Amino acid sequence: MAQRGGIQEIESLDEQLLDRPTLFHYRPDQVYLEAGRPDNMRCHHWHSHVELNLPLGDGVEYLINGRELHLPAGHLGLFWAAMPHRLIRRGDCHRMLLVYVPIQMFMNWPLDEALIGDLMGGAVLASREPYGLAVDQFDTWLQDFRGDDATLRGVIAEEVQLMLRRLTRYGWQALLLPELSAAWGGGVHDPRLGKVQQMLAFIAAHYDQPITAGEVAAAAELHPHYAMGQFKKVMRTSIKQYINGLRINQAKALLIDTDRPILDIALAVGFGSSSRFYEVFQRELAMPPSAFRKQHHGSGGSP
């Protein structure tokens, strides 16, 4: 990360992706901003933020979980960036406005519960109509972000929250439906969400390690049985299934982007053995990893 104005700036999204896919310095109390002409990415990357993108001049295309998605020019797109994602065609987009909201901050905001549930379940959403964020307003945000005034950076977070609340009134469309079928069991102020967001943040940081449900529960200072019950009520899936879903998503990205041996990929994303990896992959995608790789390399999905 480069230093500017006393705070840390995000490196180019196309730097160090092969070695450090989770390249963001994660701070749960700070929104990050970025703007510029986007570049086609060499490979997928992922990080623990909710990401908002607004392409100007032309739409852009992404590869997310093996699916190609088109975000039209002027439409606000958003997704949980723990899913591997890769911009594959920038078209004539001359500038992209990007906002990165830490997951802890996002889940503490009083947002529409359907919006939260869809994003945490793996949906990619976009505003139904072009979103009228003035470029000069975003440039003001950038200027404040690069300064030393913590209060102004807090104001940016408040304004981003209001932008999302406005989006729920304008309406959104799903470019990719939730894979994990998340649905919140209570209102947006449900106290369970605070504990579940702690578990989600822990999983996002440690999914590629041999973690247990007990360790996930401990991150939220809960008894394992109680934690598993609360997680399932909120996310509509078990902790184990959710971890496996994240691991499979990362594995799909590596199968598309690299020629690494499948055993190496299985171990890199957190599976303890190739047999376990094959079992889960086959169950989730109805094909073995080798067939998935061949399908996407043959269709031009590889870099």
N, C-alpha and C positions, 0 to 999 in steps of 0.2 A: 504494500500500500504506500502510496505517495503522500506526503504531508503538504497541506495547503491551508493557510489561514488558521493554523492551530488545531485542525481536526483531520481525521484520516479520510482520504479520498479513495474511491474504488478504482482498482486497476482496470485496464481494458479487459472486457469479458473474454477476449480471445487469447489472453496470456495465461500460461501455466495450467491450461485446462486438463491436459493429459495427466499431470502430476498432482494437481490439487483441484479436483472438481468442486469441492466446497470451499471456494476461494475467498469468501467474504469473512471479514473480521466481524463476528457476531456480537452486537450490543443490543440487549433487549429494550433499551430506552431510547434508541435513536433511529429515525427514518433516514435512509440514504436516497440521494437523488443523482441522476445522471442524464445527460442529453448529448446528442451528436448523431452523425450519420452512422447507421448500424452496419456491421460487417457480417458476412456469412461466417458461421462458426465452423471450426474444424471438427468439433466433437461436442457431445452433450456436456452440460455442467448442471450443478444443483446446489442449493444453499437454503438456509432456514429462514426464508422471508416469504411473505406474500408479495408477489411482483405485479406491478401495474405498468402497462406499456401503452403508449399512444403514438402510433406512426403518423407522420405528416407527409403529404405529397403523394404517397402511394402505399398500398397495403404491403404486408410482409407475411412470409410463410414460415411456420415452425414445424419441427419434428418433435413430437411429444409422445412418449410411450409407443413409438412405432407408427404413429398416426400423423399425417400431414394436415396442418390447420392453417387457414387463411384469416388473418386479422386485417379487416379493411382499413383504409386510410381514415383517420379522424375518429375511429372507434376506440374506446378505452377497453383494453383487455386485461384480465387479471387471473392469476392462478397461484397455487401454493408451489413455490419453487423447489420444494423438496423432491418434486417429480423431475426426472432428467428432462432437459429441454435444450433445443438447439435451433437457432435461426438459420434456415437453409437458403432462403431467397429474400433479398431485401428489395428487389425490384427497383423502382425509382424513388424509394423513400429517401428524402433528403435530410430528415431529422427524426429521431425517435426520442420521446420523453419517457423516462423510466423512473419509477418510484419503488423502493424496497422497504417494506414494513416488517419489522421483526414479528415473529409469530406470537410471542408473549403480548406485545403491544396490541396486535390485531385482535386477539381473542379477548382482550379486556375492553375493547371499544363496544359501545351499545349499538351494534349493527343488526340488521335483519337476520334472524336465525337461519332462514333458508339459504341466504348467501354464505354464511359461515359453514353450514353443513355441506353445501355443494363443494366449496373450495377445499375443505378438509378431507372430503371424500375423493378428491382427485379430478374435479371438473375444471375445465378451462372456460371462462366466461368472457363475454364481450357486451358492451352497451348495445342495446337494440338499435339505437340511432347514433349518428355522429355525436361525440361528446364535445361540448363547446368550451373546453378549457383554453383560455386565451394564452397565446405563447408568451406575451409579456408578463402574465401572471406567473407562469412557470419560471421565467428568467428571474423574476423577483425572488422566488423560492430558492433558486440556485445561488443567487447572490447572498441571501441570508444564510443558506446552508454552509457556504464557504467562509463565513465570518466566524468571529469568536463569541458571538452572543448566544448563550444557551437558551435564553428566553425566546429569541426569534426562531431557533430550531424547534422549540416546543410549539410555537405558533404554527410552524409548517405541519407538524404532526396533527394538530387540531384541524387544520384546513384540509389535509388529506382525508381525515376521518369524515369531515363534512362532505367531501367529494364522493366518498363511498355511500354515505347516507342518501345523497342526492341521486346516485346511480340506482339505488333500490326503488326510488320513486319513479324514475324514468323507465326502468325496466332493463333487463339483460337477457341475453340468449346464451345457450350452452354450445360452445364450439366442440367440446368433448364432455360427455356425460361422466358423472362420478363412477370410478371403477370400484370403490369400496362401499358404495351405497350408504354414506354417512347421513345421519339425520338426527338433529338435536332432540333430546327428550324433553327439554324444558325451554323456558324463555331465555333471552339473551343475558339476563341477569342471574340465571341459575348458578348458585354457588359451586356446583360440581364442575363448571367450566374451568375455574381457576386451577383445580387439581388436574383435570384432564389436559389442559394446556401445558402444565409442567411435565406430564408424562409424554405428551407429543414432542416437546422440545428435547427431552432426554433421548427419546427414540431417534429423532432426526440426527442427533449428534453421535449416537452410538450404535445405530442399526447394523453397521458393518463389523461389529464385534460380537462375541458370544454372550449376549445379554439375556437375562431371564426376566420373567414377569415380576419376580420379587425385587429385582434391581430397579425396574421401571416404577414399581410401587414405592420403593424407598425414596426415589427422586421426588415424589410428591408427599413423602412422609405419611404414607398410608399402609394399612395392613394389606398384604397381597390379595386376599380373597375380596376384601372390600374394594380395593383398587380395580381389580378385574371386573367386578360387577358394575362399578361406576363408569369405567371405560366403555364397556359394552352398551350400557344404557345410552350414553351420549353418542358414541361413534357407530353403533349398530354393527360392530364386529369385535372380535376378541383382540387382546394385545398381541397374541401370537400371530393371528391372521394379518393384523395390521403390519407387524414387523416383516412378515414374509412378503406382503404386498410391496413394501418399500424396497426390499432386497431384490425382488423380481424386476421391479421397474429399473433399478440401477443396472441389473444384469442385462436387461434388454438394450440399454444404452451402450454398454460395453460390447455386446455382441454386434451391434450395428457399427460402432465407431472403430473397433480394433480387431486384430486377428489373434488376440491373446487366446491361449488354450482355454477350453471351457472349464477345466478344473481350476485354473488360476482365477477365472472370473467368479466361480462358485465361492472360493475362499475369500476373494477380495470383497464380496458384498455381504459376507457374514455367515454363509452356510458352512457347517463343519465338515461336510463331505460332499463328494460329487453325487452320490446316490440320493442324498436328501435334496440336493439342488434339482436333480432330474425329476424327482418325484413331485416336488412343488411346482416346478415349471410346467411339467406335463399336465398337472391338474388345472393350473390357472389358464394355460394357453392352448391346451389340447394338441400340443406338438412338442417334440424335444427341442432343446436349445439349438442343436445343429441345424434343424429344419428352419427354425426362426431366423438364424443367421443367413442361411442360404436364400431364404425368401427375400430378405431385405437387401442383401448384397446384390441379388439378381435384379431387383427392381430399382436400383440406383440409390438405395438408402445409405450406402457406405460412403465415407468421405472421399 
